[in-house]
């Protein structure tokens, strides 16, 4: 029996290290990690999605994306046939954005948004690693690997200006009820993980390891 190819896309500026605790049965699944690339000049999200899609070498794969990676894989799914699209700590359309995102769009204030709002270093730092600066920096280096300012400005703009309003009903959405980037009160039709924050890919990995196989095959 051939294994199911599963491609995983991390969140905004994040490295593939965020998936290091995700383990799927090796006799059934084959995990492939996708990485962020620096956008080309004036590259749209759709164009970028098409370019990243070329990294996929298997037919009918499963796409799993976290946060902005979840937005990206929904765009990627327009260019290839996929078995499943699973988003974690993300949104299915811009209707699920919190008010501050919508305000940022209308006022163009997203150009002033501090990266910390999206990257949320403080939350990462608090996640079972203590509060020392040294540990915080090591954590930052490990999980947030893309520091190219052109990428960061592009990525924030692509999130804020994402124009999808019609939800793809086939998307499986896993969301924590303590997510502070995309609050649960704005999210519809999702599988709720109790106590899951925006970084639950790191600290709710046991839940994900337990439930992902059935969600993929179901």
N, C-alpha and C positions, 0 to 999 in steps of 0.2 A: 504494500500500500504506500503510495507516495505521500510525503509529508505536506501539510498545509503551510504555504509560505506566509509569514506574518511580518509586515514591514512597519517599523515604529518610528514616528517623528516626534522629537522632543519639543518643548515649549520655546517661547521667544528667547533667543540668545543662549538657550540651554544646550549642554552637551549630551551625548548619548549615555553618559554616566548615570543619568536619572533613571535609566532602565536596568541598572545592574542587579537589582533585587527581583526583577520580574523573571519568573521561571515557568515555562510551559513544558508539559511532558515531551521529551525529546524524540520519542518514537512517533509522535503525531504532528509536531509543529517544528518549523524551521524559522528562527527569528533572524531578521535582517534589520540593521539599524541605519536610518537615514540621517544625514547631517545637513545643517544649514550651510548654504553657500552665499557668498556676497552677491547681492543683486546687481544686474547690469544697469547701465544708465537708463532711467525712465522705464524700467521694467514693471509691468503691471503684475498684480497678484496672479492673474490667470496665466500670463506668460511664464512667470516664475514656476507656477505649479506644473505647467507643461514640461519645463526644463527638468524639474526634480523627478517627474514621472519617468523620464528616460533612464533613471538609475534603477528602475524596477525591471528585473530580468525574468520574473516568473509570470505565468499567465494566471489570471483570476486570483490575485493575492488578497489577503486581509490587510487593511490599512488601519493602524491605531495611531492616533495623534493626541498630544497633550496640549491644552491651552491654545496658543496660536498655531501649534502643529495640528490641532484638531480642525481649525479653520482651513489650513492649507490642504489637508488630505481630502476635505470635502470638495475643494476645487480640483484636486488631482483626479478624483473619481469621475470627473466629467470626460476625462481623456482616455481612460482604460476601463476594461470590464473588471469589476472587483467582486470578491466573494462577500466581504463585509466591510463596513466602515464603522469604526468604534472610536468615539471621542471621549476624552477624559478631562474634566475640569475645563470645559470649553463651552462653545455656544453653537446652536444650529442655524441661527440667522441673527441679523443685527437687532431684531425685535427683543432678543434676550440680553442685550447690553444693559448695564446699569445706567442710571441717569447721567452720571458724570461723563460717560463715554459719549452719550448723545449730545450733551452740552459742549463737550470738547469739539465735536464735529461741527456744530452750528457756529461756534465762536472761533473756530480754527485754533483753539487753545491747545490742541494736541501737540502743536509745535513747541509748547512750553511744558508739556507734561514731564515731570522728573522721571527718569528711567526706573527709579525705585518703586513707583506705583505699579509698574508692570512686572518688573523683575522680583520685587519683594524680597530683597536681601535679608531684611530683618527677620522675616518669618523663617527663611532658610536657616539663618544663624541660630534661631531659637530651637530648631528641630534637633533635639537630643545631642547637641554638640557643645552645650555650654555657651557662655557669652564672651569668652576671651577673644580679643581682636585677632590673635594668631589663628585660632580655630576658624574664626569667621572668614578670614582671608583665604585659608586653605579650602574652606567650603565653597567660597565664591569661585576660586580657581577651578575647582573640580566640576561643579555643576553649571556654571555660567561661563562658557568658553568663548562665545562670540562677542568680542569687544570692539569690533569695527564700527565706528560711529555712523558710517554710511548705511550699514546694515541696520543698526538700531533705529535710526531716524526713519528709514524705509519701512521697517517692520511695524513700528508704532503707527505710522500713517496707514499702512495696509489694514491693521486691525480696526482702527477708528473709522476708516472710510469703507469698510467691507459692505458691499451693497446687497448681500443676499437677504431677501425678505420671505422667500418661500422655502419652507423646511422640507428637506428630503426625508420622507417618512421612514425610509429604510435604515437611516443612521441610528446606531445604538449609542445612547448618551449616558455616561456614568458621571455622577456629580456629587460632590460632598456638600453636606448641609451647613458646613462652616466655611465655605469658600468666600474669601473677602475680595477677590478680584471680579468674579462673576457670581454675585449673591444668588442663592437658591430661589429667592422670592421672584426673580425674573425668569427662572428656567421652567420650561414645561416638558412633560413627557420624558422623564429621565429615571434612571435607576439611582436611587439615593443611597449614598454611603454615609452612615451616621458618624459624625465627628470628623468627616473628611474635609480638610482645608484645601487651598489651591495647590499645595504641594503633596497631595495625598499619593501621588505616584511613588513618593519616597517613604512615607510612613504608614500607608494603608496597603502596602504591597502584598501582605498575606491575604487580604480580601480579594485583591485583583488576581493573585495566583490561583486562588480557589475558584473564582467565578469566570474568569476569562475563557477557559477551554470550552465550557458549555455555551457561553455566549457566541463564541466563534462558530461552533458546530451547529448551534440551534437554528 
